[in-house]
Amino acid sequence: MDFASNLLTLVVIIAFTIYMTLVLSKNFASKTEGDIEKYSTAPKKTQNPGLMKSDFILYNIKEGLILLDVNKKILNINKPAVKLLQGSDKFDYKDKNIIFLSRNHEILQLVDKAYTNGNVAKTVQIGSSYVKLYLNPIHEDTRLIGIMCLLIDDTISFNQELTKRRFTANISHELKTPLTAIIGYADILCSMDVSLKESKQFAAKIKKSADQMTILINNIIKLSSLDENATGFPKTILDLSSIVRNCVSNQVPNAEFKKVSLDLDVDDEIAFFANEELVSEMISNLISNAIRYNYEKGKVKVVLSKLDNTSVLSISDTGQGIPEKYLNRIFDRFFVVDKSRSKQSGGSGIGLCIVKHIAQIYNIEIKVTSVEGKGSVFTLIFPKVDTKDYNSQYD
């Protein structure tokens, strides 16, 4: 979590700690027993002002808060806590043991640990979510009088961290393959008596592996810049028709090498407000993939047309297609449908991820249809260019 989130958590912990002390101490125990339910309603003039403020915090913050006594009985709980622990919002958990709310073995162990060892903080998986638990014992003098439980939805940050770890692992794996080839061929050249012809062959393989590494590193740098600086790329009014033509023209050598025909059908004077380099890269990646994963003598058709207030770019191929079960994963980082096929064709699983990131920056909708063995169609729907985009170009 960032500094602001940490500060908010600290404030909540302090406020609720004060609340717990008030509720659990001898001075307030007799006054609050059986009356906690009343604190969620309109406050009465006879209520303690400090206690009323604590109740307001309890029932109006988005974090989950639970108050346990020394016997693990729930003295108070707010709705976010029930939701985060996947309890029932129709059940009254007050005066019930914590086990009625959650039977998660790890959570129950953490509660036990808080009673015996003191403060506990850990992220726990609950279903498909991740919840950060802070458990803090509350003492009156030296006597333990209860446990405060703070629960924060940590799913987004946990998944981001998990993605970073997987990303690092995938980078290491993808770089290791060409690097191993380079080292292997270099060792042969250094340690064996090879002919000039063989030396050229090994040198060509070293260059091919080095080129693969360069492409991978450049893609990683591009992806990183899109993550960190999504809105920082300069924008201008683009001639989308011209950009599509240039992207197709640049892919002609690849298509000829693969013996794939390239058909182009473009409406004129279609404008879009964006960064030219990013839009060109997005379109080029899709055309390149359509060629790369196509069959020999296959076809790729690129169509740009106006549709109502939007522009639609369709890139279809007669290639290998994508199994339906993988369609929702093809834009994930380093995901490839067939690893052996991707290695042969030079794919790394980053290109479509870059396409997705660029599309998100400019609110471009992506649609994919595919039939395994028959081909795929990638459709980009560009939003209408607002007149204020023209004005902002000259601000």
N, C-alpha and C positions, 0 to 999 in steps of 0.2 A: 504493500500500500504506500501511497505518497505521503508527504508531510501533513497535508490537510486532513487526510483520512486518519492518520495516526493521532493527530491532535483531537479530532472529533471523538475517536475511540477513548482517548484519555479522559476527555470531559465527561463522556457518558459513564465511564467506570467510576469516576469520582462522585458524580451526582447520585448514581445508584448505590454506591457504597454508603453515602450519607443516609440515603433512604433505608437501606437495610439495617443500618445501625439504629435508626429510629424505630423501625418495626420490631427488631429482635431484642432490643435492650429491655431491661426490667422495667424502666420507667414508662415504656410505651406498650409493653406486651399486653397488659390487661385492657388498655384502651382500644387496641387494634384487633384483638382476637374476635373473629366472627364479623368484623366490620369492613374488611378489605374490599369486599364487593361494592360497598357504598362509595368508595373513593373514585370509582370510574364514572359516577354520575355527577350531577351538578354539585359543586362544593358547598358545604354549609358554613355559616359564620362561626360555628363552634369548633370547626376543625382546625388543627394546628397548621399555620401558614406554611411552615417548612415542609410538612408532610404533604400538603396539597400541591406544592410545587414539584415535589418528587414524583407524586402520582401523575401529574401532567406530563412529565418527562417519560415516565414508564409507558403511558398509553399513546404517546404521540410520536415516538421516534421509530425509525424504520428498522433499527437493530433489534434483535431478540433479547429479552431479559427475563431471567428466571430467578426467583428467590427460594432457596431451600433452607429448611431448619436442620438441626443436628441429626435428625432421623431420616433425612432425604425426602421429607414431605414438602410438596410445593405450596408455599405460602402465597406467592403471587407470580403471575406470568402474563405477558402481553401476547397479542395476536401474531406478531412476526416470529416469536419463538415457537409457537405452535406450528406455524407454516413451515419454518426452516427444518423442524424436526419431523415434519410430515405427519403431524397429529390431526385430530378431527376438530374442526372449528365448532362443532355442535356438542362437544363434550366438555364438561367443567372439570379441569384438572386440579383445581385448588383443593388442598387438604388430601391430595392423593400422592402416593409415592412416585418418584421420578420414573419408575419402570412402567407406569401406566401411560406415560407420554412417549417414551422411547425404549425399545428393547434392543437397540443397537449396542452390541457387546463392547465396542471400543468406547462409546460415550459413557457407559456405565462404569467402565474401568477408570476413565478419566475423572469421573465424579468421586470414586473411591480414593483415587490418588490425591485429589484436592483436599479431602478430609484428613488424610494422613501425612501428606508431604508438603502441602501448601499450594502456592500458585501453579496453575497449569495452563499452557497455551498450545493448541494443536489444531491442525486442519483435518477434518474427518469427512469421508465420503458418505453421503446419504442419498441413495438412489443415484441419479445422474448429476447431483449437485455436490458442491464442496462447501462445508461450513467451518468457519474459524471459531473455535471455542476458547474463551477466556474464563477460567474458573478461579475465583479468589475467595479464600476463607475470610470471614469477618469475626473479629474477636472483641469481647468486652473485657477490658483489662487483659488477662491472659486466658480467658475462657472462650473457647470456640462457640459461637452462637448461630452460625449458619454459613451458607455458601452463596456467593453471587455468581451467576452464569451469564456471560455476555456472548451472544451468537451473531456472527456477521457472515453474510453470503459472500463467500470467497471464490465462487465458481469462475468468474471471468478472469481474475488475476491468476488463479491456479491453472486454468487452461492455457493462459498466455505463457506462464512459466513452463508448462509441459510442452507447449509448442516450441519454445526456445530450445529446450533440451533435445527434442526430436530433431529440430532443425540443425543443431550442432552435430548430432550423431550422423544425420544424413549427409551433411557437408563432408564430414570426415570420411564416410564410406565412398561418396561419389568422387572425391579427390584422390582417394587411395588407389582406385582402379587405374586411372591413367598414369599416376605417379609410379606405381609398381611396374607398369609396362616400360616407362622411360628408364627406370633404374635397371631393369632386366636387359633391355637392348643395349644400354650404355655399358653394362658389365661385359656383355658379349664382345662389343667392339674393343674394349680395353684388354680383355684377357685372352682373346682367341685370335688366331691368324686367319683373317677373313679376306676374301677378294674384294676388289673395288666395287664390283657389282653387288655383292652381299652388303658391303658397307653402306651403299646408297639405299638399299632396301631397308636396312635397319634404321638409317637416318630418317627415311620417309615415315616409318612407323613411330619413331620418336617425335617427329614433327606433328603427326596426326594426334598423338596423345597429348602433346603440349597444347595444340589447338583446342582440344576438348576441355582441357583445364582452363584455358583462357576464356572460352565461352561460358563455362560454368561459373567462374569467378565474376565475370562481367554481369551475368544474370543475378548472382547473389548481391552484388553491389547495387544493381538496379532495384531489386526487391527491397533491400534495406533502405534505400533512399525514398521509395514509395511509402514504406512504413512510417518513416520519421518525418517526411516532408511532403505529405499528401497534397497540401494546398499551396505549396511554395513554388510550383513550377509556373513560369510566365505563360500567359494565355494571349491568344490573338484570334481574330476571325479567320477561320481556315476555309479554303476551297476543298471540301471533302471529296468532291469528284476527282480533282487533280491528285490528291493524296492516294486515293484508291488505285488510280491508274499507275502511279509511280511504284506503289507497293507490288502490284502485279508484274510490272516491267522488271523490277529487281529480282523477282522469283523465277523469271523465264529460264535462266541457266540451270537452276535446280530442277525445274520441270522437264527440260530437255534431257538432262542427265538421267532422270528417272523414267523418261519416255511417257510423261504424263501431259495430256493436253490441257491448256489453260484457256478458258472462255471468259470474256469480260463483257458485261452489259451495265453501263453507267449512265444515269441521268445527269445532265449538266447543271451547273450553278446550284449546287447543294452546299450550304454553309454550315459551319459549326464553330462554337467558341471554346477553344481548348489549347493545350500545348501541342504543337505540331509533332515534335519528336515522340511524345508519348502515344498519340493517336496512331502515328505511323508504325510504331513498334507493336501496338496492339493488333493492328490489321495484318502486319507482316507475320507475326507469330501464328495467327490463324491460317493464313495462306500456306505458310511453310509447313505446318502440321498436316494440312490437307494433302500436300504433295508427299511429305515424308511417309505417312502411313497409308499411302495409296498403293494400288497394284500397278505393275508395269502395263503401259497402254491404258491406264485409267484416265479419268477426267476430273477436273476441278472447275467449278463455275462460280464466278464472283459477280454478284448483282447488287448495284446500289440504286435505290429508287426512293421517290417521295411518296409518303403515305399520310394523307390528312395533314396534320401539323408536325409530323415527325419524318425522320429519314431512316430507311431500313437497309442494312447491309447484310446480304446472305452469302455465305461461303459453303458450298456443298461439294462433296467428293464421292467417288465410287470406290472408296477404299475398304479397309478392314472393319470399320465400324467399332462401336463401343458396346459391350454388354450392358444391358439395362441396369443391373445391380451396381455398376460403377459410375453411372451418370452423375450421381450427386457427390462424387469424390474427385472427379477429374480436375477440379480447380484447386485441390489441396496441394500444398508444397511437397515436391518430390514424389507425388503419387504418379505411378505409371500402371497402365492396365496389364501390360505384359513386359516384365523386366528384360527378358532375353530379346524381345522384339525392339525395345527401346534402345538397348545397347547397340544393336546392329544398325539402327537408323540414326543413332547419335542423340536421342532424346534424353533429357535429364529430369523431367517432371517439374520444371520451374516455369516454362513458357506460359502455360495456361494460368498459372497463379499470377503471373505478371499481368496477363490479360484481364483477369478478374479485378485486380487492384486498380488498374487504370480505368476500367469501366465504372467502378464504384466512385472514383474521384469525380467523374463527369456525369453521374446518374444515367449511365448507359445500361439498358436492360439486355441481358444475355439469355438466349434460349437455345437449347440443344436438343436435337432429335437424332436418333441413330438406330440403325439396324445392323446387327453383327453380320459381317461378311458382305454387306451391300453398301455401306457408306454412312456418312454423317452430314448433318447440316447445322452450322453455327450461325445464329442470327443475332445481329446487334441492332437494337432500336435506339436511335439517338434522339434525345429530347429536342423540342423546338428551341431555336435560338431566340432569346428574349431581346427586345430592342435595347434594353439597358445594358446588355452585354456589349453592343456596339459602342455605346457611349462610354462605358468603363474602359474601353481600349484606349481612349484618348484623354482620360482623366489625368 
